C-alpha cells in the first residue's frame, strides 16, 4: 500500500496496482467503479509517513456507495505489526479491536457531510465482506489496471518497470520521472519511539 498523510483513524492509502473501472458495474453493489485505485485502511499501531510503502495482510473489504459509484475500502494490517499474527480475517477485528469497524463505517458515512454532501451508504446491509471476497475484488481491480495501462486510448502515461508485456515497459525509469517522495525520519540510536507515531486503540468496555 502507498501511505498518504494522516487525517484518519487508521493509516489510509491506496493499493497499487489496482483500478476501480468506471465502465464496470459490480453485480453485487449494482454500481460502477469510481475511477480510482482501491482505497485501503491499515489498522496497525504505527502511524505511517507520506509516500511510505508497506506490505499488508488483507482482512476484508467495505463497499462504500459514493453517489453512483462503488468506492471499495480494503481493511488490512501491516505484516510487521505486533498483532499481525492475531488477524487473519474480518471477524478478528471485532475480537481484538471491538468497535473499530463500527467507527470506520461511521467515519466514511459522514466525512463528506461538512462539504454539504449527503451521508454515504454501504452495500451488503452495511456489513464488511471477508478476506476471500476482498481478494476477489483486488484481483478484479488489478486485472482492470493491467488492461488500462496496456491501452493507449486512455491518454495516460504507461511507462512502467513491472509489466513485461506492456509496450510501455522499461528496465529503468529516468530520474526526471521519479516522484520525489519524503523519506521516513529515523530516530537517533537508543531513543524511544514517540507516542505521536502510534495509533492507540481504546476499548470502551
C-alpha positions in Angstrom: 0.0 0.0 0.0 1.0 3.6 -0.6 0.6 5.7 2.5 -0.8 9.3 2.4 -0.9 12.0 5.1 -2.7 11.2 8.3 -6.2 12.6 8.8 -7.9 9.4 9.7 -8.4 6.9 12.5 -6.1 4.4 10.7 -3.4 4.7 8.1 -5.2 5.4 4.8 -3.7 4.8 1.4 -4.1 3.1 -1.9 -3.4 -0.4 -3.1 -1.2 -0.5 -6.3 -1.6 -1.6 -9.0 -5.4 -1.5 -8.9 -8.1 0.5 -10.7 -11.9 0.6 -10.0 -13.1 0.6 -13.6 -15.9 3.2 -14.1 -17.2 1.2 -17.0 -17.8 -1.9 -14.9 -21.0 -2.3 -12.8 -20.3 -4.7 -10.0 -23.0 -7.4 -9.9 -23.3 -7.2 -6.0 -23.2 -3.5 -5.4 -25.1 -2.6 -8.7 -22.8 0.4 -9.0 -19.8 1.3 -11.3 -16.2 1.7 -10.1 -15.1 5.2 -9.0 -12.1 5.5 -11.4 -9.5 5.3 -8.5 -7.1 2.7 -7.1 -8.6 0.6 -4.3 -8.5 2.5 -1.0 -7.1 0.8 2.0 -7.3 1.2 5.8 -4.3 -0.2 7.6 -5.2 -0.7 11.2 -1.8 -1.4 12.7 -0.4 0.7 15.6 2.4 2.5 13.8 1.5 5.8 12.1 2.8 5.9 8.6 4.5 8.8 6.8 3.5 10.3 3.3 4.8 8.1 0.5 5.5 5.1 2.6 5.0 1.6 1.1 4.0 -1.2 3.3 3.3 -4.9 2.9 -0.1 -5.7 4.4 -2.3 -8.6 5.3 -5.8 -8.2 3.8 -8.6 -8.9 6.2 -11.8 -7.8 4.4 -13.5 -5.1 2.4 -16.2 -2.5 2.8 -18.4 -1.4 -0.1 -19.0 2.3 0.3 -21.5 3.8 -2.2 -20.3 7.2 -3.0 -23.1 8.7 -5.1 -23.4 6.4 -8.1 -20.0 4.8 -7.6 -18.7 1.8 -5.7 -15.8 3.0 -3.6 -14.2 -0.1 -2.1 -12.3 0.3 1.2 -10.0 -2.6 1.9 -9.3 -3.4 5.6 -5.8 -4.7 6.3 -2.9 -4.8 8.8 0.8 -4.2 8.4 2.5 -7.7 8.4 5.1 -6.2 10.8 2.6 -5.1 13.3 2.9 -6.8 16.8 -0.7 -8.1 16.5 -0.5 -9.1 12.8 -0.4 -12.8 13.7 -3.7 -12.5 15.5 -5.5 -11.1 12.5 -6.4 -13.5 9.7 -9.9 -12.5 8.6 -12.5 -9.8 9.1 -14.0 -11.3 12.3 -10.7 -10.9 14.1 -11.1 -7.2 14.1 -14.0 -7.2 16.5 -12.3 -9.8 18.7 -9.1 -7.7 19.2 -10.3 -4.2 18.4 -14.0 -4.1 19.3 -15.8 -1.1 17.9 -13.1 -0.2 15.3 -15.2 -1.4 12.3 -18.2 0.5 13.6 -16.1 3.6 13.9 -14.6 3.1 10.5 -18.1 2.8 8.9 -19.3 5.9 10.7 -16.3 7.9 9.6 -16.9 7.0 6.0 -20.6 7.6 6.4 -20.3 11.3 7.4 -16.9 12.5 6.2 -18.3 14.4 3.2 -21.2 16.0 5.1 -19.2 19.1 6.2 -19.0 19.9 2.4 -22.8 19.8 2.2 -23.0 16.4 0.7 -25.4 13.7 2.0 -24.3 10.8 4.2 -22.7 7.9 2.3 -24.4 4.5 2.1 -23.0 0.9 2.0 -23.8 -2.3 0.3 -24.2 -5.7 1.9 -26.5 -4.3 4.7 -23.6 -2.2 5.9 -21.5 -5.3 6.6 -17.9 -5.9 5.7 -17.1 -8.8 3.4 -14.4 -11.3 4.4 -10.8 -11.9 3.2 -11.8 -14.3 0.4 -14.2 -11.8 -1.1 -11.8 -8.9 -0.7 -9.1 -10.9 -2.5 -11.5 -11.4 -5.5 -12.2 -7.7 -5.6 -8.4 -6.9 -5.5 -7.7 -9.4 -8.3 -10.5 -7.9 -10.5 -9.2 -4.4 -9.9 -5.7 -5.5 -10.6 -6.8 -7.0 -13.9 -8.6 -3.8 -14.8 -5.4 -1.8 -14.0 -3.3 -4.0 -16.3 -5.8 -3.6 -19.1 -5.9 0.2 -18.6 -2.2 0.7 -18.6 -1.8 -1.6 -21.7 -4.3 0.5 -23.7 -3.1 3.7 -25.5 -6.6 5.0 -25.9 -6.9 6.3 -22.4 -4.4 9.2 -22.7 -2.4 8.0 -19.7 1.3 7.5 -19.3 2.1 3.8 -19.4 5.8 3.8 -18.7 6.4 1.1 -16.1 9.0 -1.3 -14.8 6.7 -4.2 -13.8 4.7 -5.2 -16.9 6.9 -7.0 -19.3 4.1 -7.5 -21.8 3.3 -3.8 -21.9 4.5 -1.6 -24.7 5.5 1.0 -22.1 7.7 -1.4 -20.2 11.2 -0.2 -19.4 14.1 -1.6 -17.4 14.6 1.6 -15.5 12.9 5.0 -15.0 14.5 8.2 -16.0 15.4 10.3 -13.0 13.1 13.1 -14.0 10.1 10.7 -13.9 10.7 9.6 -10.3 8.3 11.0 -7.8 10.2 12.8 -5.1 8.7 11.2 -2.0 9.7 12.1 1.5 11.7 9.6 3.5 11.0 8.5 7.0 12.7 10.4 9.7 14.9 8.0 11.5 15.1 8.1 15.3 18.5 8.5 16.9 20.0 5.3 18.3 18.6 4.3 21.7 15.7 6.8 21.6 12.2 5.7 22.3 9.5 5.9 19.6 7.4 9.0 20.0 3.8 8.4 21.2 2.8 10.6 18.3 3.9 7.9 15.9 1.5 5.3 17.2 -2.3 4.7 17.0 -3.9 3.7 20.2 -7.0 1.5 20.3 -9.2 2.2 23.3 -11.7 -0.4 24.4 -14.7 1.3 26.0 -15.9 -1.9 27.6 
